[in-house]
Amino acid sequence: MTGGGDPTRGTLDYPQHPLSICIDYPYVVALLPNGTIEIHSIVTLSIVAILSCPTTLQPCLLSSSAGGYLVPSLQRNNAIKPTVIPLLNPPPATPTKSRPAQDPTSPPGGSGLTPPSTPTPQPGLNRSSISEASYTRSGTLVAGLRGMQSLLPSTLGSQIDSLLESNRVEDAVGLLNQAREKLEKSTGVREVLLIHQRIAFRYLFATGFDDAGKHFLLGKTDPRLLVRLFPELRGNMITTSEELSIFTGVADQARAFDSIDAIIMANLVRNYHPHIKPSVEEATPTAELRRVLNMTARDMLASFLKKSRDNVPSLVVDPLDVPKVQKIVDTTLLKLHIEENQTPQMMALVNMSENIVVTEVEALLIEHHKFTVLSKLYEKKGDESKLLEIWTKVVDGEWKDPALANPLPRIKDLLMETKDRVLVQRYGIWLIKHDPEASLKLFTTKDSKRGIKLDENLILRALRAADAAVGEQYLEHLVLVRRNPEPALSTQLAKSYIERLVSSLEDPEALHMWREALTTYTGRGASTDSSLASLPFLSYLIKLADRQHALTRIKLALFLQGSAYYDLELIRSHLEDGAIKGLFPLETAIVYGRTGNHDGALSILVHSLKDSTTAEAYCTLGGDVIPPKVASAVAQQMGIEAWGQLVTASSPGSGFGTAAARGSTAGRSTSVRAPVSEDTKKALISILMRVYMKGG
């Protein structure tokens, strides 16, 4: 106004004559008789706010302070204090078809434009509680007949809170974005995080999931606060006994619902009940909308977890909870990838993470046929049993995964490396039907580091049932390499050789070969080939064209001569069977010699084979048909040194005597190889002379 008292910029109008007026630049504050306070801007002359004083105060005077004064305020401080809530707290109310659920986002009564009033003084407010409070500078004091209160300026934080309470979320976000840096400096980072979380919950309850996820991220929210809302994703990773420390200012919002679907249904009921029929749950449009919103919520969660997984330590209050939260984050994220059939993302996560809870995802991976991912998980956990289970089922065609086309080589490698006896035996037997040779290699490979004791008889039966030739090779390994002394195994091996030779006789060419070989050898006296004259029959077998059949026969002869454990009488009866009697004289002579039937053995050597060289050696060796040097040379030429060692290790002969003396009462051969006495040699030579004379 001018010096004469005339206004120059306009006037301030009041509905009633003010009781008191003061200046708190840039505002003019007026107390009206009706107990309200009107605040005008000196610059614009417009009303900024209208406040209602508590009736109990009975205000009568306003007083201003040019410098202002600090007023303790617990309201803001309480909001950012931590409080503990149960993670799986059930909701306070369940939405129904006929009654909409209470909306936690609805604003309180009133216009929402009035700034929050100064908190009512706490009874018993002491110095310690004041020290915990935050302080706000005030320039106006309201005096009443029953006390005094201060007018607090509207801070950025309180303005945002006011906008949120008025459900003006977008305006609150805009104000926060404009004044974030100033707000962090004035009130601290924690209050900014709280505001972001409050905004996030507002968006969440309004099913604005994308925006909710962004603000949960900006608010550095503990991932468990979101994961708990997805029961099928949290599984058993979050239990009813667990609690979570959060800001007091969002505790009520966090307790409002126990699942994302409950939030969606509350929103649908609020928006569509009772207008849609037959009900919100049953109507096709809302059912589809419910499905879409649930998918959108899952997308929000996936995005939040991806961006949070590297920052878990900064999101969790208790450092001891970090490992558990990391497991929850990565396991939940993998579940979301599985649901979306995102194989590359699954493999990337599994490769980089050590926190995935396998028991939470294995059923889901099996359901979606993601066996490559599951096998990678088992591989990282070192679960060999589960790995082999997956791979064998894929090979058998029980499970299918195009990305896991042929795991058979990996099965072989794992079985060769593992030290688990049960796995070697179980899956080694399984391997027989797919690759008998590989199975044989597995069971026969000598690995002192493994130290595995297998059920050899069970494996032998399985191998022989799948492939007789492979089974015979394993039997040879047990008897010749492992030196298993069990008589039944040695007898089985001898019978196996005989049966293979007998089966070869079904081929006319093979039968002709054996007869021709015997005829040629016994008639070698008339042959122009002088090298055959003193050649033992065993050495002559090497010259046969059919090397495979010759090999079987040489193996049989060496085994019969050198083994100490087969059933002599049983093998003799097989060799004397009418169908093959006389076709295998060398082998029969060996068994006769081992049983003490020297007349029979020498008669075969002299008359059937016409092998005087071997007959004379028989006497010198005390009843052995094959000399050690011959056995060693033949075995080396045929590549079967283990068979030759049977003979060389058992020489010299076992002595002259009866079958009982040379074997057990069951007719088994014995490994006792005493030096041949001169008396034994003389007795055998005497028998040989008698045989010669009988034939003469």
C-alpha positions in Angstrom: 0.0 0.0 0.0 1.0 3.6 -0.4 2.2 5.9 2.4 -1.4 7.1 2.6 -2.7 3.6 3.3 -4.2 2.9 -0.1 -3.8 -0.6 -1.6 -1.6 -0.9 -4.7 -1.9 -4.6 -5.7 -5.4 -5.6 -4.6 -6.9 -6.8 -1.3 -7.2 -10.0 0.7 -10.8 -11.0 1.2 -12.0 -13.0 4.2 -15.4 -14.4 4.9 -15.2 -13.2 8.5 -13.2 -10.5 10.3 -9.9 -12.2 11.3 -9.2 -12.5 15.0 -5.4 -12.4 14.3 -3.1 -11.9 11.3 0.6 -12.4 11.0 3.2 -12.6 8.2 5.3 -15.7 7.6 6.9 -14.7 4.3 5.8 -15.3 1.6 2.5 -16.1 3.3 -0.2 -14.1 5.2 -1.8 -16.2 7.9 -5.2 -15.2 9.3 -7.2 -16.8 12.2 -10.9 -16.5 11.7 -13.6 -16.6 14.3 -14.9 -20.1 13.1 -11.6 -21.7 14.1 -10.1 -22.0 10.6 -6.9 -20.5 9.4 -6.6 -19.1 5.9 -3.2 -18.8 4.3 -2.7 -16.5 1.3 0.3 -16.0 -0.9 1.7 -12.5 -0.6 2.9 -12.8 -4.2 -0.3 -14.0 -5.9 -2.8 -13.0 -3.2 -4.5 -16.3 -3.7 -5.5 -18.8 -1.0 -2.8 -21.5 -0.5 -4.5 -23.5 2.2 -7.4 -23.5 4.7 -6.7 -25.3 7.9 -9.0 -26.4 10.7 -7.8 -25.9 14.2 -8.6 -28.5 16.8 -11.7 -27.4 18.8 -10.1 -28.3 22.0 -7.4 -25.7 21.4 -9.8 -22.7 21.3 -7.3 -20.5 19.3 -7.3 -16.8 19.8 -3.9 -15.4 18.6 -1.3 -15.9 15.9 2.4 -15.0 16.5 5.2 -15.0 14.0 8.9 -15.3 14.3 11.2 -13.7 11.7 13.9 -16.4 12.2 11.6 -19.3 12.9 12.1 -22.1 15.4 12.6 -25.8 15.3 9.6 -28.1 16.2 10.1 -31.8 17.0 8.0 -34.0 14.7 7.7 -37.8 15.1 5.3 -38.4 12.3 7.9 -38.6 9.4 10.4 -40.4 11.6 8.0 -43.2 12.6 7.2 -43.9 8.9 10.8 -44.8 8.1 11.3 -46.9 11.2 11.6 -50.7 10.6 8.9 -53.0 11.7 8.5 -56.7 11.4 5.6 -58.5 9.5 5.0 -62.2 8.9 5.8 -63.0 5.3 2.8 -65.2 4.8 0.2 -63.2 6.8 -3.3 -64.0 5.6 -5.4 -61.1 4.3 -7.8 -59.4 6.7 -10.8 -59.9 4.3 -11.6 -62.1 1.4 -13.4 -60.6 -1.7 -16.8 -62.2 -2.4 -19.2 -62.1 -5.3 -21.7 -59.9 -3.6 -19.5 -57.7 -1.5 -16.6 -55.8 -2.8 -13.4 -55.9 -0.8 -12.3 -52.9 1.0 -10.0 -50.9 -1.3 -6.7 -50.1 0.4 -6.0 -47.5 -2.3 -9.2 -45.4 -1.7 -8.5 -41.9 -0.2 -9.7 -40.9 3.2 -12.7 -38.6 3.6 -12.3 -34.9 2.8 -10.8 -33.0 -0.2 -7.3 -34.2 0.4 -6.0 -30.7 -0.2 -5.4 -29.9 3.5 -1.8 -30.5 4.6 -1.4 -32.9 7.5 -1.9 -31.2 10.8 0.7 -31.0 13.5 0.7 -34.2 15.4 -1.1 -34.2 18.8 1.5 -33.9 21.6 2.2 -37.4 23.1 1.6 -37.8 26.7 4.8 -38.5 28.5 7.0 -37.2 25.7 10.4 -37.2 27.2 13.9 -36.0 26.2 14.9 -39.4 24.7 11.8 -39.5 22.5 12.4 -36.0 21.3 16.0 -36.8 20.4 14.7 -39.6 18.1 12.3 -37.1 16.3 13.1 -35.1 13.2 12.8 -31.3 13.4 10.9 -29.0 11.2 11.4 -25.2 11.1 8.2 -23.2 11.8 7.5 -19.4 11.7 4.0 -19.2 13.1 2.6 -20.1 16.5 -1.1 -20.6 17.2 -2.0 -19.7 20.7 -5.3 -20.8 22.3 -7.0 -20.8 25.7 -5.9 -24.4 26.2 -2.5 -24.6 24.6 -0.3 -23.7 21.7 0.5 -25.4 18.4 2.8 -24.6 15.5 2.0 -24.3 11.8 4.4 -26.6 10.0 5.3 -25.8 6.4 4.4 -28.3 3.8 7.6 -30.3 3.0 8.1 -32.2 -0.3 7.6 -35.4 1.5 4.4 -34.4 3.0 3.2 -33.0 -0.3 3.8 -36.4 -2.0 2.1 -38.2 0.9 -0.8 -35.9 0.5 -1.0 -36.6 -3.2 -0.9 -40.3 -2.6 -3.6 -40.1 0.1 -5.7 -38.3 -2.5 -5.0 -41.1 -5.0 -3.2 -38.7 -7.3 -0.3 -41.2 -7.9 0.8 -39.8 -11.2 1.1 -36.3 -9.7 3.1 -37.8 -6.8 5.5 -39.5 -9.2 5.9 -36.3 -11.1 6.7 -34.3 -8.0 9.1 -37.0 -6.8 11.0 -37.0 -10.1 11.3 -33.2 -10.0 12.4 -32.9 -6.4 14.2 -36.2 -5.8 17.7 -34.8 -5.3 16.4 -32.0 -3.0 14.3 -34.5 -1.1 17.2 -36.8 -0.5 19.3 -33.9 0.9 16.5 -32.6 3.1 15.0 -35.8 4.5 17.5 -38.6 3.6 17.6 -41.5 1.2 15.5 -43.8 3.4 12.5 -41.5 3.1 12.9 -41.5 -0.7 13.0 -45.3 -0.7 9.8 -45.3 1.5 8.0 -43.0 -1.0 9.0 -45.3 -3.9 7.6 -48.3 -2.1 4.4 -46.5 -1.2 4.0 -45.5 -4.8 4.7 -49.1 -5.9 2.0 -50.5 -3.6 -0.5 -47.9 -5.0 0.3 -49.1 -8.5 0.2 -52.7 -7.4 -3.3 -52.5 -5.9 -4.5 -50.7 -9.1 -3.0 -53.6 -11.2 -0.5 -51.2 -12.8 2.2 -53.9 -12.5 4.8 -52.4 -14.8 4.9 -49.1 -12.9 4.7 -51.0 -9.6 7.8 -53.1 -10.5 9.8 -50.0 -11.4 9.1 -48.3 -8.1 9.7 -51.5 -6.1 13.1 -51.5 -7.8 13.8 -47.9 -7.1 12.6 -48.4 -3.5 15.2 -51.2 -3.1 12.5 -53.6 -2.0 13.4 -57.0 -0.5 12.4 -59.5 -3.2 10.6 -61.7 -0.7 8.0 -59.0 -0.4 7.0 -59.7 -4.0 7.7 -63.4 -4.4 5.5 -64.2 -1.4 2.5 -62.9 -3.4 3.0 -65.8 -5.9 2.2 -69.0 -4.0 2.9 -71.4 -6.9 6.3 -69.7 -7.5 7.5 -69.3 -3.9 6.9 -73.1 -3.2 8.5 -74.2 0.0 11.1 -71.4 0.0 9.0 -69.1 2.1 7.3 -70.5 5.2 4.7 -69.3 7.6 7.3 -68.9 10.4 9.3 -66.3 8.5 9.2 -62.6 9.1 10.4 -59.6 7.2 11.7 -56.2 8.3 10.1 -53.3 6.3 9.3 -49.6 6.6 6.5 -48.9 9.1 5.1 -46.6 6.5 4.2 -49.5 4.1 3.4 -52.1 6.7 -0.4 -51.8 6.4 -0.1 -52.0 2.6 2.1 -55.1 2.8 -0.4 -56.9 5.0 -3.4 -56.1 2.8 -3.2 -59.1 0.5 -1.6 -62.5 0.6 -1.5 -63.2 -3.2 -1.3 -61.3 -6.5 -4.5 -63.0 -7.6 -6.3 -61.7 -4.5 -5.2 -58.2 -5.5 -6.4 -58.7 -9.1 -9.8 -60.1 -7.9 -10.2 -57.2 -5.5 -9.6 -54.8 -8.3 -12.0 -56.6 -10.7 -14.7 -56.8 -8.0 -14.3 -53.1 -7.3 -14.6 -52.2 -11.0 -17.2 -54.6 -12.3 -19.4 -55.8 -9.4 -22.4 -56.0 -9.5 -22.6 -55.0 -13.2 -21.2 -58.1 -14.8 -23.1 -61.4 -14.7 -23.2 -64.1 -13.4 -20.3 -63.0 -11.3 -16.8 -61.4 -11.6 -15.2 -64.8 -11.1 -17.4 -66.7 -13.6 -18.0 -64.2 -16.4 -15.8 -64.9 -19.5 -14.5 -61.3 -20.0 -13.4 -60.8 -16.4 -12.0 -64.4 -16.3 -9.8 -63.6 -19.3 -8.8 -60.2 -17.9 -7.9 -62.0 -14.7 -5.6 -64.4 -16.6 -4.0 -61.6 -18.6 -3.4 -59.5 -15.4 -1.8 -62.5 -13.7 0.5 -62.9 -16.7 1.4 -59.3 -16.6 2.2 -59.5 -12.9 4.5 -62.4 -13.6 6.3 -60.4 -16.3 6.7 -57.6 -13.7 8.2 -60.1 -11.2 10.6 -61.5 -13.8 11.8 -58.1 -14.7 12.2 -57.1 -11.1 14.1 -60.3 -10.2 16.5 -60.0 -13.2 17.4 -56.4 -12.2 17.6 -57.3 -8.5 19.6 -60.5 -8.5 23.0 -58.8 -8.6 22.1 -56.4 -5.8 20.5 -58.7 -3.2 22.9 -57.8 -0.4 21.8 -54.1 -0.6 18.1 -55.1 -0.6 18.1 -57.3 2.6 18.2 -55.9 6.1 19.8 -58.9 7.8 23.1 -60.0 6.1 22.4 -63.5 7.3 19.4 -63.6 5.1 21.3 -62.8 1.9 22.1 -66.5 0.8 18.5 -67.5 1.3 17.1 -64.5 -0.6 19.6 -65.2 -3.5 18.2 -68.7 -3.7 14.6 -67.4 -3.7 15.5 -64.9 -6.4 17.3 -67.3 -8.8 14.9 -70.2 -8.2 11.8 -68.1 -8.8 13.4 -66.5 -11.9 14.1 -70.0 -13.3 10.5 -71.0 -12.7 9.3 -68.0 -14.6 11.6 -68.9 -17.5 10.3 -72.5 -17.5 6.7 -71.3 -17.7 7.6 -69.1 -20.7 9.6 -71.9 -22.4 12.7 -69.7 -22.5 15.3 -72.3 -22.9 18.3 -70.0 -23.6 17.5 -67.9 -20.6 17.2 -71.0 -18.5 20.6 -72.3 -19.5 22.2 -68.9 -19.0 20.8 -68.6 -15.5 21.7 -72.2 -14.6 25.3 -71.7 -15.9 25.9 -68.5 -13.9 24.0 -69.3 -10.7 24.9 -71.5 -7.7 21.8 -70.6 -5.8 19.0 -72.6 -7.6 17.1 -74.9 -5.3 16.9 -78.1 -7.5 14.0 -79.7 -5.5 11.9 -76.6 -6.3 12.3 -76.8 -10.1 12.9 -80.4 -11.0 9.2 -81.4 -11.3 8.5 -78.3 -13.3 11.4 -79.0 -15.7 10.3 -82.6 -16.1 6.7 -81.5 -16.8 8.0 -79.1 -19.5 10.5 -81.7 -20.9 13.5 -79.4 -20.2 15.9 -82.3 -19.5 18.9 -80.5 -20.8 18.5 -77.8 -18.2 17.7 -80.3 -15.4 20.8 -82.4 -16.3 22.9 -79.3 -16.1 21.5 -78.5 -12.7 22.3 -82.1 -11.5 25.7 -81.8 -13.1 26.5 -78.7 -11.1 25.2 -80.2 -7.9 27.3 -83.4 -8.5 24.2 -85.6 -8.4 25.4 -88.5 -10.6 22.4 -90.7 -9.8 19.9 -88.1 -11.1 22.0 -87.4 -14.1 22.1 -91.0 -15.1 18.4 -91.4 -14.5 17.6 -88.5 -16.9 20.1 -89.6 -19.6 19.0 -93.3 -19.6 15.3 -92.3 -19.9 16.1 -90.1 -22.8 18.1 -92.8 -24.5 15.2 -95.3 -23.9 12.8 -92.8 -25.4 10.8 -92.5 -22.2 11.6 -88.8 -22.0 12.2 -86.6 -25.0 14.2 -83.3 -25.4 15.5 -82.3 -28.8 18.3 -80.4 -27.1 19.5 -83.6 -25.4 19.6 -85.8 -28.6 22.2 -88.5 -27.7 23.4 -88.6 -24.1 24.8 -92.2 -24.5 28.5 -91.1 -24.8 28.0 -88.9 -21.6 26.6 -91.9 -19.8 29.6 -94.0 -20.7 32.0 -91.3 -19.6 30.3 -90.8 -16.3 30.2 -94.5 -15.5 33.9 -94.7 -16.2 34.6 -91.8 -13.8 32.2 -92.4 -10.9 33.3 -94.2 -7.8 29.7 -95.2 -6.9 29.5 -99.0 -7.0 25.8 -99.1 -7.1 25.6 -96.7 -10.1 28.3 -98.6 -12.0 26.5 -101.9 -11.5 23.0 -100.6 -12.1 23.6 -98.5 -15.2 26.5 -100.7 -16.5 23.9 -103.5 -16.8 21.5 -101.0 -18.4 24.3 -100.2 -20.9 24.5 -103.8 -22.0 21.4 -103.6 -24.3 22.7 -100.4 -25.9 26.4 -101.0 -26.2 27.6 -104.4 -24.9 31.2 -103.6 -25.8 31.2 -100.4 -23.8 29.6 -102.2 -20.9 32.2 -104.9 -21.1 34.9 -102.2 -21.1 33.3 -100.6 -18.0 33.2 -103.9 -16.0 36.7 -105.1 -17.1 38.7 -101.8 -16.9 41.1 -102.0 -14.0 40.9 -98.9 -11.9 42.6 -99.2 -8.6 41.4 -95.7 -7.6 37.8 -96.7 -7.9 38.0 -99.7 -5.5 34.6 -100.9 -6.5 33.3 -104.4 -5.6 30.6 -105.5 -8.1 28.2 -108.4 -8.1 30.2 -110.3 -10.8 27.7 -113.1 -11.2 24.8 -110.7 -11.7 26.7 -108.8 -14.3 27.8 -112.1 -16.0 24.2 -113.3 -16.3 23.1 -110.0 -17.8 25.9 -109.8 -20.3 25.4 -113.4 -21.4 21.7 -112.8 -21.8 22.3 -109.8 -24.0 25.3 -111.0 -26.0 26.9 -114.5 -25.6 30.2 -113.4 -27.1 30.5 -110.4 -24.8 29.4 -112.5 -21.8 32.2 -114.9 -22.6 34.7 -112.1 -22.7 33.6 -111.0 -19.3 33.8 -114.5 -18.0 37.4 -114.7 -19.4 38.2 -111.5 -17.5 36.9 -112.9 -14.3 38.8 -116.2 -14.6 42.0 -115.1 -16.3 42.5 -111.5 -15.2 40.7 -111.3 -11.9 41.8 -114.9 -11.1 38.4 -115.7 -9.6 38.9 -119.2 -8.0 35.2 -120.0 -8.1 35.0 -123.5 -9.8 31.6 -122.7 -11.3 33.1 -119.8 -13.3 36.0 -121.9 -14.7 33.6 -124.7 -15.6 31.3 -122.2 -17.3 34.3 -120.9 -19.4 35.4 -124.3 -20.5 31.8 -125.3 -21.4 31.5 -122.0 -23.3 34.5 -122.8 -25.5 33.2 -126.3 -26.1 29.7 -125.1 -27.0 31.1 -122.5 -29.4 33.1 -125.3 -31.2 30.1 -127.6 -31.2 27.9 -124.8 -32.7 30.5 -124.3 -35.4 30.0 -127.9 -36.6 26.5 -126.9 -37.8 28.4 -125.1 -40.6 29.5 -127.8 -43.2 32.6 -125.8 -44.0 33.7 -125.6 -40.4 33.0 -129.4 -40.0 35.1 -130.1 -43.1 37.8 -127.8 -41.8 38.2 -129.7 -38.5 38.2 -133.1 -40.3 40.6 -131.9 -43.0 42.9 -130.4 -40.3 43.1 -133.8 -38.5 43.6 -135.7 -41.7 46.3 -133.4 -42.9 48.2 -133.4 -39.6 48.0 -137.2 -39.1 49.2 -137.7 -42.7 52.0 -135.3 -42.5 54.5 -138.2 -42.7 53.8 -138.3 -46.4 53.9 -134.6 -46.8 56.8 -132.8 -48.6 56.6 -130.1 -45.9 59.4 -131.1 -43.5 58.4 -128.4 -41.0 55.3 -130.5 -40.1 57.2 -133.6 -39.1 57.9 -132.6 -35.4 55.3 -129.8 -35.1 53.0 -130.3 -32.1 49.3 -130.4 -33.0 48.6 -127.2 -31.0 51.2 -125.3 -33.1 49.7 -126.7 -36.2 46.3 -125.2 -35.4 47.8 -121.7 -35.9 48.1 -122.5 -39.6 44.3 -123.0 -40.1 42.7 -120.5 -42.5 39.7 -119.9 -40.1 41.7 -118.0 -37.5 38.6 -117.3 -35.2 37.7 -121.0 -34.9 41.4 -121.8 -34.4 41.6 -119.2 -31.7 38.7 -120.7 -29.8 40.2 -124.2 -29.9 43.6 -123.0 -28.8 42.0 -121.1 -25.9 40.2 -124.2 -24.9 43.3 -126.4 -25.0 45.5 -124.0 -23.0 42.7 -123.4 -20.5 42.1 -127.1 -19.9 45.8 -127.6 -19.5 46.5 -124.7 -17.2 43.3 -124.1 -15.1 43.1 -125.6 -11.6 39.4 -125.0 -11.0 37.1 -126.4 -13.6 35.1 -129.6 -13.1 37.2 -132.3 -14.9 34.5 -135.0 -15.0 31.9 -132.7 -16.4 34.2 -131.4 -19.1 35.3 -134.9 -20.0 31.7 -136.0 -20.5 31.1 -133.1 -22.8 34.2 -133.9 -24.9 33.1 -137.6 -25.1 29.6 -136.7 -26.3 28.6 -138.8 -29.3 28.1 -135.8 -31.6 31.7 -134.6 -31.3 33.6 -137.6 -30.0 36.9 -137.9 -31.8 36.8 -134.5 -33.4 38.8 -132.8 -30.6 41.4 -135.4 -29.6 44.0 -132.9 -28.2 41.5 -131.5 -25.7 40.3 -135.0 -24.7 43.9 -136.1 -24.1 44.5 -133.1 -21.9 41.5 -133.9 -19.7 42.5 -137.6 -19.6 46.0 -136.6 -18.4 44.5 -134.2 -15.8 42.3 -137.1 -14.4 45.2 -139.6 -14.4 44.0 -141.6 -17.4 47.5 -141.8 -18.9 46.7 -144.8 -21.1 43.9 -142.9 -22.7 45.8 -139.7 -23.1 48.9 -141.3 -24.7 46.7 -143.5 -26.9 45.1 -140.4 -28.4 48.5 -138.6 -28.9 50.1 -141.7 -30.5 47.3 -143.2 -32.5 44.7 -140.5 -33.1 47.0 -137.5 -33.6 50.2 -139.4 -34.4 52.0 -136.7 -32.4 55.0 -138.6 -31.0 56.8 -135.4 -30.1 53.9 -134.4 -27.7 53.6 -138.0 -26.4 57.3 -138.0 -25.4 57.0 -134.6 -23.8 53.9 -135.9 -21.9 56.1 -138.4 -20.1 58.8 -135.9 -19.4 56.3 -133.4 -18.0 54.6 -136.0 -15.8 51.2 -136.0 -17.6 51.0 -132.5 -19.2 50.1 -132.6 -22.9 51.2 -129.0 -23.7 54.8 -128.1 -22.9 55.2 -124.6 -21.3 57.4 -123.4 -24.2 54.9 -124.5 -26.8 52.1 -122.9 -24.8 53.9 -119.6 -24.5 54.9 -119.4 -28.2 51.4 -120.2 -29.4 49.7 -117.8 -27.0 52.1 -115.0 -28.1 51.4 -115.7 -31.8 47.6 -115.6 -31.2 47.7 -112.6 -28.8 46.3 -114.5 -25.8 49.2 -114.4 -23.4 47.0 -114.8 -20.4 46.0 -118.2 -21.5 49.6 -119.2 -22.1 50.5 -118.0 -18.6 48.0 -120.5 -17.2 50.3 -123.4 -18.5 53.6 -121.8 -17.8 52.6 -121.0 -14.2 51.4 -124.6 -13.5 54.4 -126.5 -14.8 56.0 -128.9 -14.2 53.5 -131.7 -14.2 51.4 -132.7 -11.2 52.8 -136.1 -10.9 51.6 -139.6 -11.6 48.6 -140.9 -9.7 44.9 -141.4 -9.7 42.2 -139.0 -10.4 41.5 -138.5 -6.8 45.1 -137.8 -6.1 45.2 -135.2 -8.9 41.9 -133.6 -8.2 39.2 -133.0 -5.7 36.5 -135.5 -4.9 34.2 -133.5 -7.2 36.5 -134.1 -10.1 38.0 -130.6 -10.2 41.6 -130.1 -11.3 44.1 -129.0 -8.8 46.8 -126.4 -8.8 49.4 -128.5 -7.0 52.3 -128.9 -9.4 55.1 -130.9 -7.7 58.3 -131.6 -9.5 58.2 -134.7 -11.7 60.1 -137.6 -10.1 62.2 -140.0 -12.1 59.9 -142.8 -11.1 56.9 -141.0 -12.5 58.8 -140.4 -15.8 59.8 -144.1 -16.0 56.2 -145.2 -15.3 54.8 -142.9 -18.0 57.5 -144.1 -20.5 56.5 -147.6 -19.8 52.9 -146.8 -20.6 54.0 -145.0 -23.8 55.9 -148.1 -24.9 52.9 -150.3 -24.2 50.7 -148.0 -26.3 53.2 -148.0 -29.2 53.3 -151.8 -29.1 49.5 -152.0 -29.0 49.3 -150.0 -32.0 52.1 -151.8 -33.8 
